[in-house]
Amino acid sequence: MKKIIIAISFLIILFSYSNLQSQSGWFTQASGTDATLYSVYFINQNTGWIVGGGGSSNERVIIKTTNGGANWFKQYRATNYAFFSVYFIDQNTGWAVANDLIIKTTNGGIKWFSQFSSNNYCLTSVYFLDQNTGWVVGGYTYNGGEIIFKTTNGGSSWFLQSNWAYHVVLYYVSFTDQNTGWVVGGDDNGGIIKKTTNGGTDWFIQSGVNYPYFVSAYFINQYKGWVVSCYTIMKTTNSGTNWFSQFNMTSNCLSSIYFVNQNIGWIVGDNETIMNTTNGGINWFSQFNGSGLILRSIFFSNQMTGWAVGDNGTIFKTTTGGNVTGIKPISSSIPERFNLSQNYPNPFNPTTKINYQLPISGYVQLTVYDALGKEVTILVNEKQNPGTYQVNWDASNYPSGVYYYKLITSEFIETRKMVLMK
């Protein structure tokens, strides 16, 4: 009887998570570990890495995927501590940092080698501009105090840029060019934002506030950026000269923020919180809220495809920007051939429907482009079974004009024109 109850409970959990996508636009992927996952990074929509540590085996791990997260395999395993940050500049070259360690790969993670090791530091974040120039930040292990390291030779050697002695730990570093960058952090007494305009030779405080320490930041360019404390999102539009609060949480501490352009971004935190903005952070709305687990990092490879990772080896993925998809099968009968129908109505304002047919299963992408051929949005980006499908496109946020939509499968490509007339 006990085994039956356990089995039923497991199926309920499995069913619940399998329905994440239909409920929220996010679905789970199997990581193969129960370690806490602290950082995720993708170089395209297929190839990415996640790092973390802990779990039942108390291992620090690096896992990799080459198929968008459908399968993950372990590249690195060691005991004690955890990796907190990972960053790649191409499919071969990347770095990961742990409490006491900086490691590098030059072959996509097949082999990792140590570049720096010391028990005196707790390293939390890594960022590289190119193969040579990068920064790592954190704090002293025993006495507190911020740490900023820089390299100009790909990590072969690291030198201190800042080692202030007061009890502040830095949790995130980001640069927009060779000269301009920010670090954020703090302690229980307040958060701190520091900026450099000369590649880190000098750092100056931009904001010291009573909010808890800042844990994440994201800059679209040298003028616009966001920083996140546990309960607050702040934004600048003038390179950090002024910061203003955009959002205050009453619960669910925030962990990580990511933007794909100046309008569209996401944030994650406690209780599997995932929130989205489409107007640069003026308004935020919930996409998902789950159990007591913490989501600790979020990353998007394009406007539609992203991953959020956290406790107990949790990985969530979306192929719809986190929104409930407008895709629905309208016939389960197997068509004789591929077909992309003309949208209707056409012209339209502001919504239209697009039908297409698949005679075989496979990976499907349906993308909308403007008149200049620039990608506007990806409506479908997933594997689908044979059948006839309908997709709704809401163009409320787009200007009038001519648009094109293209259906791509392994054996079929077709493009059609549509007109948005407001």
N, C-alpha and C positions, 0 to 999 in steps of 0.2 A: 504494500500500500504506500509506504514511504517513497519507494522508487517511482511509483506512478505519479504521486504529487509533485516530486522533483521534476519529472519529465514534463508534466503539464505546465508547471511554473516556467520551465525553460522555454517551452513553445510559446507561452504567452509573451515572454520577454522578446523572443525572436520575432513574433508577429508584430509586436508593438514597434520595434525598431524597423522592421521591413516596411512599415507604413509611414515612416518619417517623411518620405518623399511626397506621398500623396497628401499628407497633412501640412507640410511646411516647405517642400522643395529641397530638403536635405535628407540624405540616406547614409547608412553606416557602411564602413569598409572594415574588413578584418585585418588588424595590424600584426597579429601573431605574437603579441607581447602584452603583458599587463602592467608594464612600466608606465610611469607618468611621462607623457609626451609634451615637451616644452617648446619645440620650434619646428616649423614646417617651411620648406622652400622648394619651389618648382622652377625649372628653366623653360618649360613649355607645358602644354596640357597633358603630356604623357609621362615625363621624367621628373621625379622629385625625390626629396629626402626628408626624413623626420628623425629628430634626435630626442633622447630623454634618458630616464633612469629610474631605478627603484623596482617596485613590483615584488612578486613572491620570490624571484630569484636574485633580487638586489643587484641587478645588472644595469650598467649604462650601455645604451644601444644606439645604433644608427641603422635605420631601415630605408630601403630604396624601392621605388617602383619605376617600371618602364612602360606601363600600360594604364596610366591615369589612376592608379590605386586599386585596380581590380585584384592585383596580387602585390604583396609586399614581402621582401626577403631581407634578412639581417645581413649587414655588411660588417658590423663591428660589435663585439661583445666584450665587456670587462666588468669586474666587480667594483663596488664602491662608487659613491657620488653619482653624478648624472651629467649628461651634456645638456647645456641650456640654450645653445644657439647654433645655427648652421647657415652657411651662406655659400652660394656657388656663382661663379661668373660665366661659366659655360658648362657643357655636359661633362667635362673632364676635371675641371679645377675647382676645388672647394675647400672650406675650412669648417671646423667645429670646435666649440670651446666648452670646457667643463670647469668645475671648481678650480682645478689645479693644472689645467692642461689646454694646450692649443695643438690640434692635429690638422694635417693637410692631406689631400689626395690630388693626384694629377692624372688619374685614370678612371674617373667617375665613381670612385669609392671602392674599387676592387682591393686596393691597398691604401692604408692610412699610415702616416708616419708623424711622430711627435716633432713639433717645432719649438715648444716651450713647456716647461714644467716647473712648478713651485708650489709648495704648501702654504706660502705666505699670502696667496691671493685667492679670491673667489671670482672667477671670470663669468660674465653673464651674457654678453652680446658681442657679435662680430659683424663687421661690414667692410666690403672691398669695393673700390671704384674700378679697378682693373687687375691684371695679374700681379702687379707689383705693390700697389698702394692700398693699405687697409688699416683698420683700427679695431682694437678690442678694449672693452671696458668692464669694470666690476668694482671690487673693493678689497681692502685688506681683510684677511681671515680673522685675525685676533683682535686688533685694535680699532677696526673700523677705518673709514677714510676712503675717498674715491681713488680709482686707478684708471688711467687712460694710457694705452700702449699704441704705438704706431709702427708700421713697417713700410719700407719703400723698396723692398727686394723680395716680395712675395711671401714674407714670413720667415725667411732664413735668419733674420735678426729683428728684434723688437726693442724699441727704446721708449722710456717713460716720457709722456708729455704733461701729465698732471698726476700728483699724488698728495692731494690735500689731506691734512691729518684729521679734520673733524669727522664726526661719525655719520658720513653719508656714503651710500653705495649707489653706483650708477647701474641702470638696468637696460639701457637701450642707447645705441649710437646709430646715426644716419648722416650721410653726406649727399649733397646735390651736385657738387663739383669738387675739384681738387682743393678748393679753399674753404668752402662754406659747409659747415656741419653743425650738428647739435648732439648733445647727450642729455639724458634725463635720468632722474633718480630721486634720492632723498632718504629720509628716515621717518620714524613714527611721528616726529614733530612737524614734518612738512615736506613738500616736494621742491625740487630744484630743476631749472632748465638752464643749460649753459650752451653758448654758441661760440664758434670760431670763424674767422674770416681769413685766416692765413694757414689753413691746413692743420690746425691744432697746435701751432707754436704758442699761441695765446688763447685762453678761454675766458669768457666773461659771463657773469650771471645775467640772464634775461628776466627771470621770474623766480621768486621764492615765495611760496604761498603756504597757507595753513592747511591745504588739502594734504591727505596722506601722500606718500612718495609716488612719483610718476613711474609707471611701469612700461609704457609703450609710447611710440610716436610714429608719425608718418608724414613725410613732406612730398607733395606733388612737384614742387619746384622751389626755388630759393625764397619765394614770397609766401606761399600758402602751405600750411601744415597744421597738424593736430597732435596734441599730447593727451595722455590718459592717466589719470590716477584711479584709485580704487572706485570712487563714486562720481568722478567728474571727467567730462570731455572739454578741452579748451582748444581754441583755434586762433591762428594768426593769419592775416592777409598782408602783412607788411614786414615779412622776414623776421618776425619775432619781436619787433619793437614793442608791439602791444599784443596782449593775449586776452581773449574774452571767453567766458564760460558759455558753452552751447547746450550742455545737458548735465543734469545731476540725477544720479540714481539714488533711490531710497533703500534699495536692497540689491543683492547680487553684484558683488565686487567685479569690476572690469579688469581684463587682462591684456588684450591685444587689439590693435586697430589696423585696418588696411584699406586703401583707396585705389581704384583703378583709373580714376580721373578726378577732376576737381569737384564733381557732384556726387559720384556713386562710391559708397564705402560701407564697410561692415565692422562690427565690433563684437567681441566674445567675452565671456566671463563665467561667474559662478552659476550653478544650477543649469549648466549647458545653455546659457543665455547666448543667443545670436540676434543682433539687431542690425538694421540696414538704414541707410539714408540715400536719397536720390536728389537732394538739394544742398549738398555740401555740409551737412550736419545741422541745418536749421531744424529739421525734424528727424527723429529716429523712431522706427517702429519695429516691433518684435517679429522675427521670423521663426524662432523656435525657443522654447524654454522647457527643460526636461528635469532630470533627477538632480541629486545633490552633487554630481560630478562637476569639476571645473574644466572649462575649455581654456587653454592657455596660449594658443597661437592660431592665427588665421592668415591664409594666403590665397590670392586669386591669380590664375594665369591669364585670364581675360575676363570680360564683363560677366560671363555666364558661369565659368568653371572655377570652383574654389574648394578649399579644404579647411576644416577646423579640427584641431587636435587637443587632447587633454588627458585627464586622469584615466587610469586603468586601461591604457592602450587605446583610448577612444579616438576614432577617426570618423568625421562626418564629411561628406562630399555633396556638392551641388553642381548640376549642369544647367540650372535655370536662374542663376543669380540668387538662389535662395528663395525665390518666389514659387508659389504653387503653379505648376506648369499648366499652360493652356492646351497641352497636347491631349487628344483623346482618340482612341480607336473608334471608328464609326462602322466598321465591318470586319468580321473575323475570317471571312472567306478569302481564299488566296487569289490575288489578281494574276492575270496571265503575263503582265509586263509591268515595268516601272512606268510611273506617270506622275507628272507635276501639273496640277490643274491651275487655271487662271483664278486668282483670288476673287472673292465676291463679298460685298459689292466692290465695284471698281469703276470710277473713282470712289473713295471712301472717306468717312469722317466720323470718329477717329479710329474706329475698329474695323477689321476685315478678317475674313476666314480664308485659310489656305489648305487645300486638300492634296494629298499625295498617296501613291500606291506603291507597295513593296511586294514583289513576288517571292523574295527570299529574305531570311533574317540577315542582319548585318549592322554595321555602324552607320548611323545617319546623321548628317549635319544639314540644317536649314538656316541660312544666313541672309540677313537683309543688308543691302548696301544703298548708299545715296547715289545721286546722279554722277558724282565724281569717282565712284568706285570705292569710297571709304566705308569700312565695315561699321554698321549702325548697331546691330544687335544679332545675337545668335538665338534663334527660336528653338532649335532642336540640336542636341549634341549628345547622343547616346545610342546604345545598341537597341534595335527594335525587331520584333517578330514580323513575319509576313502579315499583310493586311492593308486596310485603307485607314488613313489617319487624317485628322483635322486639327489645325493649329489656329488659335486666335491671336492676332497681333493688335495690341492697343497702342496707337501712335499719338496719344494725347500730349506727350512731351516732345514731339518732333514737329518741325515746321512743314508747311505745305510744300509739295514738290513731287518730282519723279523719284521712285525708289525701285530697286531690283531685288528679287529674292531668288536664291540659288539653292537647289537640292543637290547634295553630293553623297554618293554611296561608293562602294568599291567598284561597282559596275555601271554607274549611271550618274550623269551630271546634266542638269538643265537649269536655265535661268529664264525668269519671266519679269515683265515690267508691271508696276502698279502706280497709281497716282493718289496721293493724299491731298485732298482739297478741303481746306478749312474756311 
